[in-house]
């Protein structure tokens, strides 16, 4: 009998636990460990930050769905991992052992890399539900006395979609409140150009996103190193293609949201030889840790090299479809090993992003993520806004009911007019 622990109860961890429980014999145990009692649907956070969603609408208490599926549920922080003894030490003093460990924790938010950045400083975040709620509290005061807004992403950031989403959603909400004319907006990003997305551009994403920012009267600064934030100002250096300083910016702010760079969480980063210098898990082609054959990893906590060299460091994103394929590969490989067969399943490293703009949206597709690609395009329309809402509702339903249906493969790919996952595999072969 084997004990498989999934560490992290988010968009990667919950589906991993559910799929493992379905694939593995009942003689094997599956345990899910998360840092709070709830699953939180992170893609809804930009909506929470402007009051379009309440936290209770987009989170699920995991006790009941996990119990129904026969998955042990432990809502505790992991303090440390001892990979030599295959044990986890939890915040409540409990020590649990595993035969296989799946790390799906998401990132540590590296606000400390920029002075004054983050909810404990002078900018807001939509990376967690708590951060989005803090942003909503501040935003309610802001709209009574509006002023300059700066939205952006720091050097090393790898999650640009939410920054673009929040800028557009904020613009839409301010127009609805009829105060947009009192809010100068600037988008500041480490990307070499608008629409780069950490992917080297996707189709005509540059033209599409520049056009969208122009339509909404949002100015932008690219190749930007955000240096510091204070109560009323954000400082940034803009560089040229050679990385030489082109211009220094001191931008006034009355409200700001900046996506930070990501690192691995402390317990994961502390495991000898498990991670790169930023604490992100080094894996092989089977999603298995290079240093430990019984540890697998999926999602934002995985180390992925940049798609290309840029004047300011830019990370590669891990989108929902990619995470889904990572999870499926892990579950197949653990099941294979428990049946005394070799691990053979590989994730499909494709990028698919649905970005909501409040009243419209854009879909970005890069198959595979690293060029050259079989499929690459960016399309805009109100249908993307509606698709993002439908995705939210279905994913929450999936968690509440314990469904293991692969959302992207069954629904999103077809909605985008893209071939199924199996057909993508055939193309890549």
N, C-alpha and C positions, 0 to 999 in steps of 0.2 A: 504493500500500500504506500502510495506517495502523497506527500502534502505539497500542494502548489499554492504559494502566496502571491497575490497581486497587490503591489504597493502603489497606492494612488487611486482615488475613486472619482476620476474625472471622465472626460470624453474618451480616453483610451482605456483606463482601468476598469470601468464598469462593464463595457462590452467584452473586455478580455476575460473577466471573471465569469460572465454569463456564457460566453462561447466555450471556455474551458470546461465549465460544468456540463454543458451539453455534449462535448466531444469525449470526455473522459468517463471511464467506468465508475460506477457508484462506490467502488472500493477505494477510490482515490479521493482525497479531501481537497476542497478549494476554499481558500480564505481571502477575503478582500479587506484591506486595511486602508482607511482614509483619515484625513486630519480633522474632519468635521462629520456630524451625523448626516450631512446632506450631499447629494449630487447637485452641482450647480452648472447650469448650461452657460458656459463662458461666452459663446457668441452673442448672447442677449445683453451683455454688460453695457454696450454703448446705448442701448435703449433705456436701461435702468438709469443711466447717468443724466438723461433728460426727462425722466419721469414717465416714459412710455411703457415701462414694465415695473411691476413690484417684485421684490425678491421671491415672495411666496409663489408667484406665478411661474417661475422658471427654475425651481429647485424641487428635489424629491427626497423625502426622508427614506433612506435606503434600508431600514430595518425590515419592513414588510416585504418588499420585492426580493431581497436576498434570502430571507427566511423561506419564502415560497419556493425558491429554486434550490434550496439545500446548500446555500453558500454561507459560510461563517462570516459574520460582519463585525469588524472591530473598529469603531470610530476613535482612534487614538493616533497621536503623532509618533512617528518612529524616531527614536533618539539616535540609534546607531545600528549599523549592520556589521556583523562579524562573518565575513565570507569564509573564513577558515573553519568555523564551526557550524556554518549554515544557520545562524540565529539572528533574530531582530530583537532589539531592546526597545520597549515602548515607553511612552511618557508616564504611564501609570505604574511602572515598575515591572510589568509583565515581560517575560522573555518567550518568544515563539520560535520554533524551529521549522525549517523548510527543506524540501528536497529540490524544489525548483522555485526560483524567485523571478517574478515579472515586475520590472520597474516601469511605472507609468505615472510618475509623480508630477509631471510638468516642471516648470522652471523655478529657480530662485530669481527674483526681480532685482537686478543690480543697480538700484537707485543710487547707492553709495558712490558709484563711479563718476557721478556728476554732482558737485556741491549744490545743495538746495533742491535737488530733484525728488519728486515723489510726494505721496500724501503726508508724510511727516515733514516735508519741506514746503515748497511753494508751487508745485504743480500737481495735477491730479492724474489718475490712472483708471483704465477700464480693464485691467488685467485680472482682477478678482471682483467678486460680487461686493465684498466689503468696500473696496476702493470705488466701485461705481456708485455705491450708496453715499459715500463721502462726497463724491463729485456732484451728485444730485442735491445734497444739502447745500453745498456751496453755490451751485447753479441757481437755486431758487433765490438766493440773495443777489446774485449777479444780475438777473433779469430785471430786478427793481432799480438797478443803477448800472447799466451796461457800460462796456468799454472795450479796449483791445483784447483780442483772443489770439493765442498762439497754440497750434496743434503740431505735433511732430514726433520724431523718432531719433534716438541718440546714435552715435557711432557704435557699431556692433549689433544694433537691433536686427531682428530677423522676422518680425511680425508687423509688417507695414499695413496690411489690410485693415485692422481695427483703427489705425490712425486716420486713414482715408475715410473709413466709414464714419468715424466720430465727427470729422470735419464737416462732412456732407449732412449728417443727421442734425448736428448743431445748427448749421445754416438753415435747414428746413424748419427746425423748431423755432428759431429766432424770427423767421419770416412769418410763421403762424402767429407769433406773439406780437408782430408788427413793430419789432425793435431792431431788426437786422440793420437798418440804416445808421444805427448808433454803435455798431460793432465792426471795426476794422479787423479782418482775419488774415493770418499768415500761416502757411504750412511750411515747417522747417524740417528737412529730412537729410539723413546721411546718404540717401540714394544718389547716384550720379545724375539721374534725371527723373522727372515725375513719371510714375508708372513702371519703374524698374522692378519694384516689389521684391527685391532680393533674388529675382529670377533672370535678370538680364533682359527684362521686358518680355511681354507675352503678346504675340500678334501686334496690333497697333495700340497696346496699352498706353504708350507715351502720348500719342495724339488724343486718345479717348479721355485720359485723365486730365491732361492739360486743358482740353476743351471744357471738361466738367468744372474745373476750378475757375476758368475764365468766366463761364456762365454764372457762376455763383459769386464772382468778384472776390475770390480768395487768392491773395498773392502767395508766391512760393520762393523758397530758397533751397537749392539742392547742393550736394557736396558739402554739407554743413556739419560742423562739429559743435554740438551744444556743449558749452563750457560751464555754465552755472545758471542758477535761477535764484531770484530774490523775490521779495513780496510784490514788487511792481515792475520787474524787468527780467528778461531772459537774454543771456549773452551767447553769441554763436560766432564761430569763424567759418567763413566760406572759402573753400580752396578751389584751385583750378584743376585741370586734368592731370597735372604733374604733382599734385598735392601741395603746391605752394599757396600761401595765403593770398587770396584775391580781395577779400573785404571783411572787415569786422562789423558785426551787427550788435546793437543794443536795442532790443525790441521791448516796447512797453507791454505789460500784461495786466489784465484785470481778472482773467480766467485762462488757465492753460492746462492742456492734457498732453503728456509726452510719454511715448512707449520707451521703456528702458531696454538695455541689452539684457540677455538671459544668461544665467549660470545654472549649474546643477545645485540641488538643495544640499545642505551641509552633510547629512548622513550618507548620502550617495557619493558626494565629492570626496569624503574622507576614506573611502575604501581603497586600499592600496592597489594601484595598477588598473583600476576599473575605468577611470575617466581621463579625459584630456585636461589641460591646465585650467579650463573653465568649469570643470566638474561635470561635463556632459559625457554620457556613457559611450565608450568605444565598442562598436559591435562589428560582427562579421556579416556576410551576406544572408545569414539565416536569423538575424536579429539577436544573436547570442553575443554576450560579452566576450571580448577577445581573451580576457584573463581568467574567466570563470565559465566553465561549460554548462553550469546549471543556473546561470543568471541570464535573463533576456531583458530587453528594453524596447519601449515603443513611445513615440510621441516627441514632445518638445525636449525631453530629457536626453535624447539621443544626439550624439555628435555627428554633424553633417558638414562637409567642407563647403565653403562659399562656391557659388556657381561660377564666379569670375572675379578677377582682381579689380578693385575699385579704389579711387583716390582716398575715400573715407571707408573704413571697414563696414561691410554689410553682410549680414548672415543670411543663410538660406532658410526659407520658411518650412514649417511642417504643417501642411494643411489637413483638413478633415479626411479627405480621400486617402492621403498617404498614411495617416495614422490608422485608418480602418484596415488598410492592406497590411501594415505592420502587425497589427493585432491578429489578423487572420493567419499570417505566416507563423507567428509565435505559437498560437494554439495548435496548428497543424504539426509543428515541429516537436512540441512537448508531447503531444499524443503519439507521434511516431516513435520518439525515444522510449516512452513508457511501453510501447509494443515491441521494443528491441529492434527498431528500424532506424535508419539514419535520417537526420534532419535534412529535408530537401526543399521545403517551401521558402520562397523568397518574396519579399514585399514588392509591390509595384510602385516604384518611386515616381509617381506622377503628381502634379500639382493641379488641384481644382479648387477655386475659391469663388464663393458667392459673396459679393460685397454689397451691403445695403446702403443706399444713399438717402434714406428717409422717405422719398416719394418715388424713387426709381432705384436703379442699381446696376452693377456690372458683374459679369461672370468672366473669370480668367481661367484658361485651360492650357497646361503645358505637359504634353505626354511624349517623352519622359521629362522630368524636371530639368535635367542637365542637357543642354544642346549637344548635337543636333536632335531635332524632335520630329516625331511622327505627326503630332497634332499640336498646333499652337494658334490660339485666337483669343480675342477679347470682344465681348458683345455687351451692349447696354440696353436697358429697357425696364419698364415697370414690372415686367414678368419676373425679373430677378428679385425685386423687393417682395413680391408675393411668394416667390419660391423660398426666400429666406424665412419668411413667417411660417410657411408650411414645414420647412425643415426643422425649425424650432419645435413646433407642435408635435411632429412625428417623433423626433428624438426623445422628447420628454415622455411621450406615450410608450416608446420602446423601453425606457428605463423603468417606468412604473409597472409595466406588464412583464418585464424580463424577456423581451424579444431579442433574438440574436440575428434578425434580418440585417444584412449589410446594406445600409441605407444608400450609400453612394452607388454601389453596383446595381442595386435593384431599381432605384428611383432617380437619383440625381443624374447619372450618366445618360439615362434614357431621356430625361427632361431636357438635357443639353444637346440631345441629338448625337451622342457619342456612343461608340460601340461598348459592349459589355466588358467587364474585367477579363473574362476568358478570351474574348476576341483581341483585347489589348495584348495579352500574353502571347497569343499566336503571332500578332504583328511583330512583337519584339523578338521573337524567336527566328 
